[in-house]
Amino acid sequence: MNTINNKKIAIVGGGPGGLTLARLLQMKGANVKVYERDFNKDARVQGTTLDLHEESGLKALRQAHLLDEFKKKYRPGADKLIIVNEKAEIFFSDHEEKPEEDFGSEHFRPEIDRGPLRKMLLESLQPNTVMWDSQFVSMEKEGGGWLLHFKNKASAYADIVIGADGANSKIRPYITGIKPFYSGVSGVLSVEGVYNSETTVPKIHNLLKGGKIMAFGGGKCFTVAAKGDGDLAFYVSYKVDESRLRNVDFSDKEQVLAWFRSDFAEWDNMWLELFENAETTFIPIPIYSMPLDQTWQALPNLTMLGDAAHLMPPFAGEGVNMAMLDALELSDCLYNENFSDIQTAIASFENQMRKRAAEAAQGSLENGDKMHSVTLVR
């Protein structure tokens, strides 16, 4: 295949998948720009923690020569888990038996806060790789590539475009018309979480012990994770009609509290305290998944990765890991001498990506059903 080093590559979206791809391509000498809608690197609060898996996220970091840096930034012990019911009665804890560090083991899933992971990836890139405040609007074919248009920014040409712009991808419709389906589960995320958890919510803080809590009861699930700065993040999910959360104004704290008291009436007040003490930004998230049998015809200069390509529920911790593995496999395919052209390389990547992602999504959907089973923890 002719080298792509003389091609201009545009990655739309600066999440872990897009940034990992940019790093890997730059290591091979590619001309890459990342177009990110955030105003700058500090524009948005980076939410919950992420666990990286040996065969995917960590594999990509190894290939990107970033594993040593990751080891400096990850949080030992943050993967330790306690499982409780809605009354906070403990049913399982691995705090005593789980090793602090076990890199190389398929069962070791080290946790890192989103902010430090993003910072590490950004700092690995060449200067001016990320074009901030570049909200993608549309694109059109021009010559052998694409002319990309952005809100409040000049248009830019690229020979190859890669969509890494998440669940609501604006790139995806240029590749396929396949739509995601509602999984039957919706969630509410506290974006900033609770600051200074030790003094603000001491009961939960003492139960956390720097790790994670998963609480199950009545078909509902509450996930709480300690962050490295002394704050905590939390997320609640349950099986509910998709329209339910549309009837709540999640920018109004009183409506949020009224919703929780109503829909989680059987839950102990310590869980309500999280909502009472959290910062005001809550996001309702109806959980969607792409069809497991989706397929499309590969294009000669356009592809996508991560949630843009294979949105799935978050109940197996696979989202970020699949995105980072996508980045690794796509970079390898684009530079594989055995492919006669870029379209063949993209087709090979997409075929293996769809198969792998479908298996992960199936597991995530099955986990979601189990986690929201009425009889899970009793």
C-alpha distance (Angstrom), angle and dihedral (degrees) to the residues before:
residue distance angle dihedral
M1 . . .
N2 3.79 . .
T3 3.78 111.0 .
I4 3.79 116.4 -94.9
N5 3.80 92.4 -150.2
N6 3.81 89.9 100.5
K7 3.80 91.0 51.5
K8 3.79 124.4 93.8
I9 3.81 108.8 -126.8
A10 3.81 121.5 -161.1
I11 3.79 120.0 -163.7
V12 3.81 111.3 -166.1
G13 3.80 108.3 -151.9
G14 3.79 131.7 35.9
G15 3.79 102.9 -141.2
P16 3.82 123.9 121.1
G17 3.81 93.0 -76.0
G18 3.79 95.9 49.7
L19 3.80 94.4 43.0
T20 3.81 92.6 47.0
L21 3.80 89.8 51.6
A22 3.81 91.6 48.9
R23 3.81 90.4 51.6
L24 3.81 93.7 48.6
L25 3.81 93.4 46.4
Q26 3.79 93.0 47.8
M27 3.79 89.3 52.4
K28 3.81 86.3 59.6
G29 3.80 92.7 48.7
A30 3.82 99.9 -101.7
N31 3.81 124.9 155.8
V32 3.82 101.7 -121.0
K33 3.78 136.3 172.4
V34 3.80 124.3 -176.6
Y35 3.81 115.2 -151.1
E36 3.81 110.3 -155.1
R37 3.79 126.4 -179.7
D38 3.84 94.7 -147.5
F39 3.82 112.2 103.4
N40 3.81 90.9 -127.3
K41 3.80 140.2 -25.6
D42 3.83 91.9 -77.7
A43 3.81 97.8 44.2
R44 3.78 98.0 101.1
V45 3.78 134.1 42.6
Q46 3.81 109.0 -115.1
G47 3.79 106.0 -133.3
T48 3.79 134.5 -159.2
T49 3.78 129.2 8.1
L50 3.81 122.9 -94.9
D51 3.78 130.3 -141.3
L52 3.79 115.8 -146.5
H53 3.80 122.0 -149.4
E54 3.78 127.9 -137.6
E55 3.81 96.3 -126.9
S56 3.82 96.8 45.9
G57 3.82 125.1 11.2
L58 3.81 95.4 29.0
K59 3.80 90.9 41.8
A60 3.80 89.3 57.1
L61 3.80 91.9 48.3
R62 3.81 90.7 51.1
Q63 3.79 90.4 52.9
A64 3.80 89.4 47.3
H65 3.84 90.2 52.5
L66 3.80 89.7 -120.7
L67 3.80 102.6 113.5
D68 3.80 93.8 98.7
E69 3.80 90.1 51.4
F70 3.80 89.7 47.3
K71 3.80 90.0 54.2
K72 3.80 88.5 57.7
K73 3.79 92.8 52.1
Y74 3.80 106.3 36.1
R75 3.80 121.1 96.6
P76 3.82 114.7 -117.1
G77 3.79 110.7 -142.7
A78 3.80 94.3 17.6
D79 3.81 89.4 109.8
K80 3.81 91.7 62.5
L81 3.77 111.6 116.3
I82 3.78 139.6 -153.1
I83 3.81 120.5 -170.5
V84 3.81 117.9 -156.3
N85 3.78 139.2 163.4
E86 3.80 127.3 -116.7
K87 3.84 89.8 -80.6
A88 3.85 90.2 54.4
E89 3.82 92.5 -111.8
I90 3.82 108.0 154.9
F91 3.80 117.5 -119.7
F92 3.80 99.6 165.9
S93 3.79 139.3 12.4
D94 3.80 130.3 173.3
H95 3.82 95.1 -176.5
E96 3.79 93.8 111.4
E97 3.80 99.4 44.6
K98 3.80 106.3 34.9
P99 3.84 115.3 99.3
E100 3.80 117.1 -124.4
E101 3.81 91.8 -130.3
D102 3.78 132.7 13.3
F103 3.81 108.5 155.4
G104 3.78 111.4 -179.9
S105 3.80 94.4 35.7
E106 3.79 116.0 113.9
H107 3.81 88.6 -140.2
F108 3.81 95.4 54.8
R109 3.79 111.5 98.2
P110 3.81 108.3 175.4
E111 3.79 117.3 -158.5
I112 3.77 126.9 -131.6
D113 3.78 130.4 177.5
R114 3.80 113.2 -112.4
G115 3.80 92.9 -121.9
P116 3.83 96.8 58.1
L117 3.82 91.4 43.1
R118 3.78 91.7 52.8
K119 3.82 91.8 44.8
M120 3.80 91.2 51.0
L121 3.80 92.2 50.8
L122 3.81 93.1 45.4
E123 3.79 92.4 50.6
S124 3.81 90.5 51.9
L125 3.81 91.7 61.8
Q126 3.78 128.7 87.7
P127 3.83 115.3 -98.7
N128 3.81 115.7 -79.4
T129 3.80 93.7 13.3
V130 3.82 92.3 126.7
M131 3.79 116.0 64.5
W132 3.80 102.4 -155.4
D133 3.80 125.1 -155.2
S134 3.81 89.4 29.7
Q135 3.79 106.3 137.0
F136 3.80 107.9 -176.3
V137 3.81 113.7 -127.3
S138 3.80 106.4 166.8
M139 3.78 144.7 -39.2
E140 3.75 138.9 -147.8
K141 3.77 135.7 -162.1
E142 3.78 114.5 -92.7
G143 3.79 122.3 176.3
G144 3.77 106.8 -43.9
G145 3.80 94.0 -25.0
W146 3.79 144.2 33.3
L147 3.78 137.4 -74.2
L148 3.80 108.0 -144.0
H149 3.80 121.9 -154.3
F150 3.80 124.2 -155.1
K151 3.77 135.5 -169.6
N152 3.82 109.4 -99.2
K153 3.81 92.5 -9.0
A154 3.78 135.6 94.9
S155 3.79 117.6 -95.8
A156 3.80 119.0 -102.5
Y157 3.78 134.5 -153.7
A158 3.81 124.3 -134.0
D159 3.77 132.5 176.9
I160 3.81 91.1 -151.3
V161 3.81 127.4 26.2
I162 3.80 124.5 -162.4
G163 3.79 120.4 -169.6
A164 3.79 113.2 -141.4
D165 3.78 94.3 152.5
G166 3.78 101.6 122.8
A167 3.77 137.9 -126.3
N168 3.80 95.9 -23.0
S169 3.79 93.4 45.1
K170 3.79 117.2 179.2
I171 3.81 90.0 -164.9
R172 3.80 95.8 56.7
P173 3.86 96.4 74.6
Y174 3.82 89.3 59.9
I175 3.83 87.7 61.0
T176 3.80 105.9 34.4
G177 3.79 141.5 -3.8
I178 3.80 94.0 -142.3
K179 3.82 111.6 128.9
P180 3.81 130.4 -150.9
F181 3.80 121.0 -113.3
Y182 3.81 129.1 -134.7
S183 3.80 110.9 -102.0
G184 3.81 94.9 -151.2
V185 3.81 92.4 -110.3
S186 3.79 128.3 97.6
G187 3.77 130.0 -173.1
V188 3.78 142.1 -166.6
L189 3.79 119.5 -140.5
S190 3.79 125.1 -159.3
V191 3.81 100.2 -144.1
E192 3.81 100.0 -162.7
G193 3.81 94.2 24.9
V194 3.78 120.0 -163.9
Y195 3.79 120.8 -34.2
N196 3.83 121.7 -138.1
S197 3.79 93.2 5.5
E198 3.81 94.1 -174.7
T199 3.79 91.6 69.1
T200 3.81 100.5 22.4
V201 3.83 100.7 50.4
P202 3.83 104.9 8.8
K203 3.83 96.1 168.7
I204 3.79 93.1 57.8
H205 3.81 92.1 39.0
N206 3.80 92.5 55.2
L207 3.79 91.0 47.1
L208 3.80 91.7 49.9
K209 3.82 97.0 53.3
G210 3.79 89.2 -169.9
G211 3.81 94.3 -53.9
K212 3.79 136.6 79.0
I213 3.78 136.5 -63.4
M214 3.78 123.9 -155.9
A215 3.79 114.6 -170.8
F216 3.79 123.6 -169.8
G217 3.78 130.4 -172.7
G218 3.79 138.5 141.6
G219 3.79 93.8 -2.2
K220 3.79 91.9 -51.9
C221 3.78 132.0 113.9
F222 3.80 133.1 -154.0
T223 3.82 120.2 -169.9
V224 3.80 121.4 -169.1
A225 3.81 124.7 -179.2
A226 3.79 130.7 -174.4
K227 3.79 116.1 -128.5
G228 3.77 125.4 -145.8
D229 3.80 94.2 -112.4
G230 3.81 95.8 60.3
D231 3.79 94.1 -95.4
L232 3.79 126.0 109.0
A233 3.77 135.2 -140.1
F234 3.79 126.0 -148.1
Y235 3.75 141.3 -172.6
V236 3.80 132.2 -174.0
S237 3.81 127.0 -160.9
Y238 3.80 139.0 176.3
K239 3.78 143.4 160.4
V240 3.77 107.0 -87.5
D241 3.77 141.6 142.1
E242 3.78 109.0 -81.0
S243 3.81 91.2 -123.2
R244 3.83 94.4 59.3
L245 3.79 97.0 82.5
R246 3.79 92.3 45.1
N247 3.81 87.6 68.9
V248 3.82 93.3 61.2
D249 3.80 124.7 78.1
F250 3.80 99.8 -139.9
S251 3.80 91.4 -169.8
D252 3.82 87.9 66.3
K253 3.82 110.9 78.1
E254 3.80 93.2 -158.4
Q255 3.79 92.2 53.9
V256 3.80 89.8 48.5
L257 3.80 91.5 52.1
A258 3.80 91.7 46.2
W259 3.81 90.1 50.5
F260 3.81 92.4 50.8
R261 3.82 93.9 46.3
S262 3.80 89.0 51.4
D263 3.80 102.5 42.2
F264 3.83 96.0 33.7
A265 3.80 98.2 36.2
E266 3.81 93.5 138.9
W267 3.81 93.6 55.5
D268 3.80 122.8 103.1
N269 3.81 117.9 -100.5
M270 3.81 91.2 -113.5
W271 3.81 88.2 75.5
L272 3.80 90.6 50.3
E273 3.82 87.9 53.6
L274 3.79 88.8 64.6
F275 3.80 91.0 59.7
E276 3.80 91.6 42.2
N277 3.80 92.6 53.7
A278 3.78 99.7 35.6
E279 3.76 123.2 105.3
T280 3.77 112.7 -98.0
T281 3.81 102.4 -102.1
F282 3.80 110.1 101.7
I283 3.79 123.4 164.8
P284 3.82 122.8 -158.2
I285 3.79 109.2 -142.9
P286 3.79 120.8 -166.6
I287 3.79 101.5 -161.0
Y288 3.78 116.3 -126.1
S289 3.78 134.7 -178.5
M290 3.76 132.9 -162.2
P291 3.82 114.4 -119.5
L292 3.78 110.3 -87.2
D293 3.80 92.6 -132.1
Q294 3.82 97.5 49.8
T295 3.77 118.8 141.8
W296 3.80 137.9 166.2
Q297 3.79 140.1 177.3
A298 3.79 113.5 -88.6
L299 3.80 115.4 -115.5
P300 3.82 124.6 -141.8
N301 3.81 97.3 -120.7
L302 3.80 109.7 12.1
T303 3.81 134.6 71.7
M304 3.80 140.8 140.0
L305 3.78 142.0 -143.1
G306 3.80 142.4 -165.2
D307 3.80 120.4 17.2
A308 3.80 90.0 -13.3
A309 3.80 88.3 65.8
H310 3.80 104.2 29.8
L311 3.78 113.8 12.3
M312 3.80 109.7 -170.5
P313 3.82 138.0 168.1
P314 3.82 116.0 -82.9
F315 3.80 95.8 -123.6
A316 3.80 98.6 108.4
G317 3.80 99.6 40.1
E318 3.80 89.6 -118.8
G319 3.81 103.2 123.2
V320 3.80 101.3 87.3
N321 3.79 91.7 33.0
M322 3.80 93.0 54.2
A323 3.81 90.0 47.5
M324 3.80 93.1 52.2
L325 3.80 91.8 45.8
D326 3.81 88.4 49.0
A327 3.81 87.6 55.6
L328 3.79 91.6 51.4
E329 3.79 95.1 47.2
L330 3.81 94.2 43.9
S331 3.79 92.8 50.6
D332 3.81 89.7 49.3
C333 3.82 92.6 49.2
L334 3.80 94.0 48.2
Y335 3.79 90.1 55.0
N336 3.80 97.3 39.2
E337 3.80 109.1 122.5
N338 3.81 91.0 -154.6
F339 3.81 93.2 71.6
S340 3.79 116.1 86.8
D341 3.81 95.2 -147.9
I342 3.80 143.6 -2.2
Q343 3.80 93.9 -94.7
T344 3.81 90.9 57.2
A345 3.79 90.0 49.1
I346 3.82 91.4 49.9
A347 3.81 91.3 47.5
S348 3.80 91.4 52.8
F349 3.80 91.5 48.8
E350 3.81 93.8 47.4
N351 3.81 94.0 48.2
Q352 3.79 94.1 54.1
M353 3.80 92.0 38.6
R354 3.81 93.8 53.9
K355 3.80 93.1 48.5
R356 3.79 93.9 47.4
A357 3.81 93.5 43.9
A358 3.80 92.8 48.6
E359 3.80 90.1 56.9
A360 3.80 91.1 48.9
A361 3.80 91.9 46.8
Q362 3.80 91.4 50.1
G363 3.79 89.5 54.0
S364 3.79 91.1 47.1
L365 3.80 92.6 51.0
E366 3.81 91.6 48.1
N367 3.81 91.1 48.2
G368 3.79 89.4 49.8
D369 3.79 91.0 55.2
K370 3.80 91.3 49.2
M371 3.81 94.8 45.1
H372 3.78 91.4 51.9
S373 3.78 95.7 45.2
V374 3.81 113.7 125.9
T375 3.85 91.5 -134.8
L376 3.81 98.6 45.2
V377 3.81 98.7 108.6
R378 3.78 119.1 20.6
